[in-house]
Amino acid sequence: MLVTLQPNLLPSKDLTLTDKSSPSAAVDRRNPERSLELALAAARTAAENGGTEIKVLDMSKQTALFDYFVIATGTSRRQLHAMSEEIDHKLEDDLNDKRTNIDGYDESRWIVLDYATVVIHLFDSETRDFYSLEQMWADAEQVDLQDLLKDI
């Protein structure tokens, strides 16, 4: 089945899509610095666990659903799981945030970690190329990660 992604749609458990565009789905934007802190921590953790092509997109001007996308590529199911678990550990245990949902963990081609204001996408390279989130959201500003990732 070929699925065309729309900007107001997110992957659900089986990587089909669920409409999350209702006004009640908007996130609390009272602390944008906190959202950025979570996004950068997720990006750094992905890099520390072998993730490549890491991008953080500022989505705050594109949607009321979340503030940031973190996108990273892994080379294997094991690596995607390790990135996912370490990001959870960092954001939940170290930064005291709460994940609201996880999708794709069993399939391990596209794992989505939903932290309300930050959505983390961990892909294998084929699935990342197919869905091409960076192109779909090309108008989103990329956060400069050069300093954050320079010593990894």
C-alpha positions as CSV (number, residue, x, y, z in Angstrom):
1,M,0.0,0.0,0.0
2,L,1.4,3.4,-1.0
3,V,0.7,6.2,1.5
4,T,1.0,9.8,0.7
5,L,2.1,11.8,3.8
6,Q,0.4,15.0,4.5
7,P,1.9,17.6,6.9
8,N,-0.9,17.2,9.4
9,L,-0.5,13.4,9.6
10,L,1.8,11.3,11.8
11,P,2.6,7.6,11.6
12,S,0.6,5.3,13.8
13,K,1.6,2.0,15.4
14,D,1.6,0.1,12.1
15,L,3.2,3.0,10.1
16,T,-0.1,3.8,8.6
17,L,-1.3,7.3,9.4
18,T,-3.4,8.9,12.0
19,D,-4.8,12.4,11.7
20,K,-3.5,14.5,14.6
21,S,-4.8,17.8,13.2
22,S,-7.6,18.5,15.6
23,P,-7.3,21.8,17.5
24,S,-7.2,19.9,20.8
25,A,-4.0,18.3,19.7
26,A,-2.0,21.5,20.0
27,V,0.9,21.5,22.4
28,D,1.7,23.8,25.2
29,R,4.1,26.4,23.9
30,R,4.8,28.2,27.1
31,N,8.4,26.9,27.3
32,P,10.0,26.8,23.9
33,E,13.5,26.7,25.5
34,R,12.5,23.4,27.1
35,S,11.4,22.0,23.8
36,L,14.7,22.9,22.2
37,E,16.6,21.4,25.2
38,L,14.8,18.1,24.6
39,A,15.4,18.2,20.9
40,L,19.1,18.8,21.2
41,A,19.5,16.1,23.9
42,A,17.7,13.6,21.6
43,A,20.0,14.6,18.6
44,R,23.1,14.3,20.7
45,T,22.0,11.0,22.1
46,A,21.3,9.7,18.6
47,A,24.7,10.7,17.5
48,E,26.4,9.1,20.5
49,N,24.7,5.9,19.6
50,G,25.8,5.9,16.0
51,G,23.0,7.8,14.3
52,T,23.8,9.6,11.1
53,E,22.3,12.4,9.0
54,I,20.9,13.9,12.2
55,K,18.7,16.9,11.7
56,V,16.6,19.0,14.0
57,L,13.8,20.9,12.4
58,D,12.1,23.9,14.1
59,M,8.4,23.1,13.4
60,S,6.9,25.9,15.5
61,K,5.9,28.0,12.5
62,Q,4.6,25.1,10.5
63,T,2.3,23.4,12.9
64,A,0.6,23.8,16.3
65,L,1.2,20.1,17.0
66,F,4.8,20.2,18.1
67,D,7.9,22.4,18.2
68,Y,10.7,20.2,16.8
69,F,11.3,17.2,14.7
70,V,14.5,15.2,15.4
71,I,15.4,13.0,12.5
72,A,18.2,10.4,12.5
73,T,19.2,7.3,10.5
74,G,20.4,4.0,11.8
75,T,22.0,1.0,10.1
76,S,20.2,-1.9,11.7
77,R,17.2,-2.8,13.9
78,R,19.6,-3.2,16.9
79,Q,21.0,0.3,16.4
80,L,17.5,1.9,16.0
81,H,16.5,0.1,19.2
82,A,19.6,1.3,21.0
83,M,19.1,4.9,19.9
84,S,15.4,4.8,20.9
85,E,16.1,3.3,24.3
86,E,19.0,5.8,25.0
87,I,16.9,8.8,23.9
88,D,14.1,7.6,26.2
89,H,16.6,7.2,29.1
90,K,18.0,10.7,28.5
91,L,14.7,12.5,28.1
92,E,12.8,10.6,30.8
93,D,15.4,9.8,33.4
94,D,17.9,12.6,33.1
95,L,15.6,15.5,31.9
96,N,12.4,14.4,33.6
97,D,10.1,14.5,30.6
98,K,7.5,11.9,29.7
99,R,7.1,10.2,26.4
100,T,3.5,10.2,25.3
101,N,3.7,7.5,22.6
102,I,6.1,5.2,20.7
103,D,5.3,3.7,17.3
104,G,7.2,1.4,15.0
105,Y,9.5,-0.2,17.6
106,D,8.6,-3.7,16.6
107,E,9.0,-3.1,12.9
108,S,12.1,-1.1,13.4
109,R,12.2,0.7,10.1
110,W,10.8,3.9,11.4
111,I,10.6,4.4,15.2
112,V,8.7,7.5,16.3
113,L,9.1,8.8,19.9
114,D,6.5,11.4,20.8
115,Y,7.4,13.8,23.6
116,A,4.5,16.1,22.8
117,T,6.6,19.2,21.8
118,V,9.3,17.1,20.3
119,V,8.8,14.2,17.9
120,I,11.8,12.0,17.2
121,H,12.0,10.0,14.0
122,L,14.5,7.2,13.8
123,F,14.7,5.6,10.3
124,D,16.6,3.0,8.4
125,S,18.1,4.6,5.3
126,E,15.6,3.1,2.8
127,T,12.5,4.2,4.8
128,R,14.0,7.7,5.4
129,D,14.5,8.1,1.7
130,F,11.0,6.9,0.9
131,Y,9.2,9.2,3.3
132,S,11.6,12.2,2.9
133,L,10.4,14.2,5.8
134,E,13.0,16.9,5.2
135,Q,11.6,17.6,1.8
136,M,8.0,17.5,3.0
137,W,8.8,20.0,5.7
138,A,11.4,21.9,3.6
139,D,10.1,25.3,4.8
140,A,11.0,24.4,8.4
141,E,14.2,26.0,9.8
142,Q,17.0,23.6,10.5
143,V,18.7,24.0,13.9
144,D,22.5,24.2,13.6
145,L,24.0,21.1,15.2
146,Q,27.6,21.7,14.3
147,D,28.8,22.8,17.8
148,L,26.5,20.2,19.5
149,L,27.9,17.3,17.5
150,K,31.5,18.4,16.9
151,D,33.1,16.2,19.6
152,I,31.2,13.0,18.8
